[in-house]
Amino acid sequence: MGRKRILTALALIALAVLAFAWIDGGRETQRMIEEPVAQPEGSQ
């Protein structure tokens, strides 16, 4: 195996990961993260 062949294989793997992330991304609807926060006694 030559160096060029290894680099080509790594590039194809990286491209496959990027393609999967692009296709898979955004499937779930976005929602706000809401949780109660403790306020100091004197603030409003």
Secondary structure as UniProt FT lines:
FT   HELIX           3..24
FT   TURN            25..26
FT   TURN            41..42
//
